[in-house]
Amino acid sequence: MDPRPAPLTSSDLGRSPLALLVDRDVDTRKMYAEYLRLSVCDIDEADDGREALAMAIAHHPDVIITETRLPGINGFDLCRLLREDESTRGIPIVFVTGDAFATDVKRAETAGADSVLVKPCLPERLANEIRRLLHDSRHLREQARAVRDKISDQMSRSEGVLNHSRGRFRRTLLNRAHNRRDTLDPPAAPPALTCPACDHPLTYVRSHIGGVNEHHAEQWDYYDCGAGCGTFQYRQRTRKLRRIADRPVD
């Protein structure tokens, strides 16, 4: 029998889903990432909450897997911020945590988690949970979201004009306080880089300005290899260059 799980495909996507894996432990990320890649699931990785929030807003993954204990922003606050942002509120979020107390599980659900798995959690169990979330009916998810939005709107109206104005500011804080954008004229000059696979000079394509807010802005530069090795992403803060497999720059 083939030990690999069935591919994690989605008829709504027409492509391999992208999973954002967030865990401060390198070995744990490696274990889950290797197994999920065998499941035909593309992987983005982050080791702290701030980086995960920036990547989720910039890349819009199809599912997010996160620990609760993270540096920068903990998993509970990360989930809450993602649920408040219009562009990420519908992404399924799975907690894989060592906090097995009922109060911790309830806290994760209250923050907006779709599923909570307690460590030790085998990669097979995580893959099955992701498969379940990705194959849920889109109609049912949107219907539930519409009900939640309607209740939220009714509660906001009942608070009066002043509270309504304050609520609007809170809901749009992440989207409008920081000018996240693609640009050909970034704040930091993109460096001249060579392809790590063939040493061919890389061609600069564009930059993305993102990050948690204007005080913690980040810059990612994108390059193409003229020799056909693929598309690469350079992160200014860490000065790390990585190849983006099967996800070319538009």
C-alpha positions as a Markdown table, in Angstrom:
| # | Residue | x | y | z |
|---|---|---|---|---|
| 1 | Met | 0.0 | 0.0 | 0.0 |
| 2 | Asp | 1.2 | 3.5 | -0.9 |
| 3 | Pro | 2.0 | 5.3 | 2.5 |
| 4 | Arg | 1.4 | 8.7 | 1.0 |
| 5 | Pro | -2.0 | 10.4 | 1.6 |
| 6 | Ala | -4.3 | 11.2 | -1.2 |
| 7 | Pro | -3.5 | 14.6 | -2.9 |
| 8 | Leu | -4.9 | 17.7 | -1.1 |
| 9 | Thr | -6.6 | 19.2 | -4.2 |
| 10 | Ser | -9.6 | 21.5 | -4.3 |
| 11 | Ser | -12.1 | 21.6 | -7.1 |
| 12 | Asp | -12.6 | 25.3 | -6.3 |
| 13 | Leu | -9.0 | 26.1 | -6.8 |
| 14 | Gly | -8.0 | 24.2 | -10.0 |
| 15 | Arg | -4.4 | 24.0 | -8.6 |
| 16 | Ser | -2.4 | 22.7 | -5.7 |
| 17 | Pro | -3.4 | 24.5 | -2.5 |
| 18 | Leu | -0.9 | 26.7 | -0.6 |
| 19 | Ala | -0.5 | 26.0 | 3.1 |
| 20 | Leu | 1.2 | 28.5 | 5.5 |
| 21 | Leu | 3.0 | 26.5 | 8.2 |
| 22 | Val | 3.8 | 28.5 | 11.3 |
| 23 | Asp | 5.9 | 27.0 | 14.1 |
| 24 | Arg | 9.0 | 28.3 | 15.9 |
| 25 | Asp | 10.5 | 24.7 | 16.1 |
| 26 | Val | 12.5 | 24.0 | 12.9 |
| 27 | Asp | 12.2 | 20.2 | 13.3 |
| 28 | Thr | 8.4 | 20.3 | 13.6 |
| 29 | Arg | 8.1 | 22.5 | 10.6 |
| 30 | Lys | 10.4 | 20.3 | 8.6 |
| 31 | Met | 8.4 | 17.1 | 9.5 |
| 32 | Tyr | 5.0 | 18.6 | 8.6 |
| 33 | Ala | 6.3 | 20.4 | 5.5 |
| 34 | Glu | 7.9 | 17.3 | 4.0 |
| 35 | Tyr | 4.8 | 15.2 | 4.5 |
| 36 | Leu | 2.4 | 17.8 | 3.2 |
| 37 | Arg | 4.6 | 18.4 | 0.1 |
| 38 | Leu | 4.2 | 14.7 | -0.7 |
| 39 | Ser | 0.5 | 15.4 | -0.6 |
| 40 | Val | 0.8 | 17.8 | -3.5 |
| 41 | Cys | 0.4 | 20.8 | -1.2 |
| 42 | Asp | 2.7 | 23.8 | -1.7 |
| 43 | Ile | 4.2 | 25.1 | 1.5 |
| 44 | Asp | 5.1 | 28.6 | 2.9 |
| 45 | Glu | 6.9 | 28.6 | 6.3 |
| 46 | Ala | 7.2 | 31.2 | 9.1 |
| 47 | Asp | 8.8 | 30.9 | 12.5 |
| 48 | Asp | 7.1 | 33.9 | 14.2 |
| 49 | Gly | 3.7 | 35.5 | 14.4 |
| 50 | Arg | 4.6 | 38.8 | 12.7 |
| 51 | Glu | 6.2 | 37.1 | 9.7 |
| 52 | Ala | 3.2 | 34.8 | 9.4 |
| 53 | Leu | 0.7 | 37.7 | 9.4 |
| 54 | Ala | 2.7 | 39.6 | 6.7 |
| 55 | Met | 2.9 | 36.4 | 4.6 |
| 56 | Ala | -0.8 | 35.6 | 5.0 |
| 57 | Ile | -1.8 | 39.1 | 3.8 |
| 58 | Ala | 0.7 | 39.1 | 0.9 |
| 59 | His | 0.2 | 35.5 | -0.3 |
| 60 | His | -3.3 | 34.6 | 0.7 |
| 61 | Pro | -2.7 | 30.9 | 1.5 |
| 62 | Asp | -5.6 | 28.4 | 1.2 |
| 63 | Val | -5.0 | 27.1 | 4.8 |
| 64 | Ile | -2.9 | 28.2 | 7.8 |
| 65 | Ile | -1.4 | 25.8 | 10.3 |
| 66 | Thr | 0.0 | 27.4 | 13.4 |
| 67 | Glu | 1.2 | 26.8 | 16.9 |
| 68 | Thr | -0.2 | 28.8 | 19.8 |
| 69 | Arg | 3.2 | 29.8 | 21.3 |
| 70 | Leu | 5.0 | 32.0 | 18.8 |
| 71 | Pro | 7.5 | 34.9 | 19.2 |
| 72 | Gly | 6.4 | 38.3 | 18.0 |
| 73 | Ile | 2.6 | 37.6 | 18.0 |
| 74 | Asn | 1.2 | 34.5 | 19.7 |
| 75 | Gly | -1.0 | 32.1 | 17.8 |
| 76 | Phe | -4.2 | 33.4 | 19.4 |
| 77 | Asp | -3.6 | 37.0 | 18.5 |
| 78 | Leu | -2.4 | 36.0 | 15.0 |
| 79 | Cys | -5.7 | 34.1 | 14.4 |
| 80 | Arg | -7.7 | 37.1 | 15.8 |
| 81 | Leu | -6.0 | 39.6 | 13.5 |
| 82 | Leu | -6.5 | 37.3 | 10.5 |
| 83 | Arg | -10.2 | 37.1 | 11.3 |
| 84 | Glu | -10.5 | 40.9 | 11.5 |
| 85 | Asp | -8.8 | 41.5 | 8.1 |
| 86 | Glu | -11.3 | 41.3 | 5.2 |
| 87 | Ser | -8.7 | 39.7 | 2.9 |
| 88 | Thr | -7.8 | 36.8 | 5.2 |
| 89 | Arg | -10.9 | 36.3 | 7.4 |
| 90 | Gly | -12.1 | 33.3 | 5.3 |
| 91 | Ile | -8.9 | 31.3 | 5.3 |
| 92 | Pro | -9.2 | 28.0 | 7.3 |
| 93 | Ile | -6.9 | 28.0 | 10.4 |
| 94 | Val | -5.7 | 24.9 | 12.1 |
| 95 | Phe | -4.0 | 25.1 | 15.5 |
| 96 | Val | -1.5 | 22.3 | 16.2 |
| 97 | Thr | -0.6 | 23.0 | 19.8 |
| 98 | Gly | 1.0 | 21.4 | 22.9 |
| 99 | Asp | -1.5 | 23.2 | 25.1 |
| 100 | Ala | -3.9 | 20.4 | 25.9 |
| 101 | Phe | -6.0 | 22.1 | 28.6 |
| 102 | Ala | -9.7 | 22.6 | 27.8 |
| 103 | Thr | -9.3 | 26.4 | 28.4 |
| 104 | Asp | -6.6 | 26.7 | 25.8 |
| 105 | Val | -8.7 | 24.8 | 23.2 |
| 106 | Lys | -11.6 | 27.0 | 24.0 |
| 107 | Arg | -9.4 | 30.1 | 23.6 |
| 108 | Ala | -8.3 | 28.9 | 20.2 |
| 109 | Glu | -11.8 | 28.4 | 19.0 |
| 110 | Thr | -12.9 | 31.8 | 20.4 |
| 111 | Ala | -10.0 | 33.4 | 18.5 |
| 112 | Gly | -11.5 | 31.9 | 15.3 |
| 113 | Ala | -9.7 | 28.6 | 14.7 |
| 114 | Asp | -11.5 | 26.1 | 12.5 |
| 115 | Ser | -9.8 | 23.1 | 14.0 |
| 116 | Val | -7.6 | 22.5 | 17.1 |
| 117 | Leu | -5.2 | 19.5 | 17.1 |
| 118 | Val | -3.2 | 18.6 | 20.2 |
| 119 | Lys | 0.5 | 17.5 | 20.0 |
| 120 | Pro | 1.8 | 14.9 | 19.6 |
| 121 | Cys | -0.1 | 15.1 | 16.2 |
| 122 | Leu | 1.1 | 12.8 | 13.4 |
| 123 | Pro | 1.5 | 14.4 | 10.0 |
| 124 | Glu | -1.2 | 12.0 | 8.6 |
| 125 | Arg | -3.7 | 13.4 | 11.1 |
| 126 | Leu | -2.9 | 17.0 | 10.1 |
| 127 | Ala | -3.1 | 16.1 | 6.4 |
| 128 | Asn | -6.5 | 14.5 | 6.9 |
| 129 | Glu | -7.8 | 17.6 | 8.7 |
| 130 | Ile | -6.5 | 19.9 | 6.0 |
| 131 | Arg | -8.2 | 17.7 | 3.4 |
| 132 | Arg | -11.4 | 17.9 | 5.3 |
| 133 | Leu | -11.3 | 21.7 | 5.5 |
| 134 | Leu | -10.4 | 22.2 | 1.8 |
| 135 | His | -13.2 | 19.9 | 0.7 |
| 136 | Asp | -15.9 | 21.5 | 2.8 |
| 137 | Ser | -18.7 | 23.0 | 0.7 |
| 138 | Arg | -17.8 | 26.6 | -0.4 |
| 139 | His | -21.5 | 27.3 | -0.3 |
| 140 | Leu | -21.8 | 26.3 | 3.4 |
| 141 | Arg | -18.7 | 28.3 | 4.4 |
| 142 | Glu | -20.1 | 31.4 | 2.7 |
| 143 | Gln | -23.5 | 30.9 | 4.2 |
| 144 | Ala | -22.1 | 30.7 | 7.7 |
| 145 | Arg | -19.9 | 33.7 | 7.1 |
| 146 | Ala | -22.9 | 35.7 | 5.9 |
| 147 | Val | -24.8 | 34.9 | 9.1 |
| 148 | Arg | -21.9 | 36.0 | 11.2 |
| 149 | Asp | -21.5 | 39.2 | 9.3 |
| 150 | Lys | -25.2 | 39.9 | 9.7 |
| 151 | Ile | -25.1 | 39.4 | 13.4 |
| 152 | Ser | -22.0 | 41.6 | 13.7 |
| 153 | Asp | -23.7 | 44.3 | 11.7 |
| 154 | Gln | -26.8 | 44.3 | 13.9 |
| 155 | Met | -24.7 | 44.5 | 17.1 |
| 156 | Ser | -22.8 | 47.4 | 15.7 |
| 157 | Arg | -26.0 | 49.3 | 14.9 |
| 158 | Ser | -27.3 | 48.8 | 18.4 |
| 159 | Glu | -24.3 | 50.5 | 19.9 |
| 160 | Gly | -25.1 | 53.9 | 18.4 |
| 161 | Val | -23.4 | 56.3 | 16.1 |
| 162 | Leu | -20.2 | 56.8 | 18.1 |
| 163 | Asn | -19.5 | 53.2 | 18.7 |
| 164 | His | -20.3 | 52.5 | 15.1 |
| 165 | Ser | -17.6 | 54.9 | 13.9 |
| 166 | Arg | -15.1 | 53.4 | 16.3 |
| 167 | Gly | -16.0 | 49.9 | 15.0 |
| 168 | Arg | -15.5 | 51.0 | 11.4 |
| 169 | Phe | -12.0 | 52.3 | 12.3 |
| 170 | Arg | -11.1 | 49.0 | 14.0 |
| 171 | Arg | -12.3 | 46.8 | 11.1 |
| 172 | Thr | -10.3 | 48.8 | 8.5 |
| 173 | Leu | -7.2 | 49.3 | 10.7 |
| 174 | Leu | -5.1 | 46.6 | 9.1 |
| 175 | Asn | -6.2 | 47.3 | 5.5 |
| 176 | Arg | -5.8 | 51.1 | 5.4 |
| 177 | Ala | -3.3 | 52.1 | 8.0 |
| 178 | His | -0.5 | 50.6 | 6.0 |
| 179 | Asn | 0.0 | 51.0 | 2.3 |
| 180 | Arg | 0.7 | 47.5 | 1.2 |
| 181 | Arg | 1.5 | 47.4 | -2.5 |
| 182 | Asp | 3.4 | 46.0 | -5.5 |
| 183 | Thr | 5.9 | 48.5 | -7.0 |
| 184 | Leu | 8.8 | 49.0 | -9.3 |
| 185 | Asp | 10.1 | 51.8 | -7.2 |
| 186 | Pro | 10.6 | 50.3 | -3.7 |
| 187 | Pro | 12.1 | 52.1 | -0.7 |
| 188 | Ala | 15.2 | 49.9 | -0.7 |
| 189 | Ala | 17.1 | 49.3 | -3.9 |
| 190 | Pro | 16.8 | 45.6 | -5.0 |
| 191 | Pro | 20.3 | 44.1 | -5.0 |
| 192 | Ala | 22.0 | 42.6 | -8.0 |
| 193 | Leu | 21.7 | 38.8 | -7.5 |
| 194 | Thr | 22.8 | 35.6 | -9.3 |
| 195 | Cys | 20.9 | 32.4 | -9.6 |
| 196 | Pro | 22.0 | 30.0 | -6.8 |
| 197 | Ala | 21.4 | 27.1 | -9.2 |
| 198 | Cys | 23.3 | 28.2 | -12.3 |
| 199 | Asp | 25.1 | 31.4 | -11.4 |
| 200 | His | 23.2 | 33.3 | -14.2 |
| 201 | Pro | 22.3 | 36.9 | -13.3 |
| 202 | Leu | 18.8 | 37.2 | -12.1 |
| 203 | Thr | 16.4 | 39.7 | -13.7 |
| 204 | Tyr | 14.5 | 42.0 | -11.3 |
| 205 | Val | 10.7 | 41.9 | -11.8 |
| 206 | Arg | 9.0 | 43.8 | -9.1 |
| 207 | Ser | 8.8 | 44.4 | -5.3 |
| 208 | His | 6.1 | 43.9 | -2.7 |
| 209 | Ile | 5.9 | 46.2 | 0.2 |
| 210 | Gly | 4.0 | 44.6 | 3.1 |
| 211 | Gly | 4.4 | 43.9 | 6.8 |
| 212 | Val | 2.3 | 44.3 | 9.9 |
| 213 | Asn | 2.1 | 48.1 | 9.8 |
| 214 | Glu | 4.1 | 51.1 | 8.6 |
| 215 | His | 6.4 | 50.9 | 11.5 |
| 216 | His | 7.2 | 47.3 | 10.7 |
| 217 | Ala | 7.1 | 47.4 | 6.9 |
| 218 | Glu | 8.9 | 44.7 | 4.9 |
| 219 | Gln | 10.1 | 44.5 | 1.4 |
| 220 | Trp | 10.2 | 41.3 | -0.8 |
| 221 | Asp | 11.9 | 41.6 | -4.2 |
| 222 | Tyr | 11.1 | 39.2 | -7.0 |
| 223 | Tyr | 13.4 | 38.0 | -9.8 |
| 224 | Asp | 13.4 | 35.6 | -12.8 |
| 225 | Cys | 16.3 | 33.5 | -13.9 |
| 226 | Gly | 16.9 | 33.9 | -17.7 |
| 227 | Ala | 18.3 | 30.4 | -17.8 |
| 228 | Gly | 14.9 | 29.0 | -16.9 |
| 229 | Cys | 15.6 | 28.0 | -13.3 |
| 230 | Gly | 12.4 | 29.7 | -12.1 |
| 231 | Thr | 11.3 | 32.7 | -10.0 |
| 232 | Phe | 13.0 | 33.8 | -6.9 |
| 233 | Gln | 12.0 | 35.8 | -3.9 |
| 234 | Tyr | 14.5 | 38.0 | -1.9 |
| 235 | Arg | 13.5 | 39.2 | 1.6 |
| 236 | Gln | 15.2 | 42.5 | 2.4 |
| 237 | Arg | 15.0 | 42.1 | 6.2 |
| 238 | Thr | 16.7 | 38.7 | 6.4 |
| 239 | Arg | 18.7 | 39.0 | 3.1 |
| 240 | Lys | 17.6 | 35.5 | 2.1 |
| 241 | Leu | 16.9 | 34.4 | -1.4 |
| 242 | Arg | 14.6 | 31.5 | -2.1 |
| 243 | Arg | 13.1 | 29.9 | -5.2 |
| 244 | Ile | 9.3 | 30.0 | -5.5 |
| 245 | Ala | 8.4 | 26.6 | -7.0 |
| 246 | Asp | 5.5 | 26.6 | -9.4 |
| 247 | Arg | 4.3 | 30.0 | -8.3 |
| 248 | Pro | 5.5 | 32.5 | -11.0 |
| 249 | Val | 5.2 | 36.3 | -10.5 |
| 250 | Asp | 2.2 | 37.7 | -12.4 |
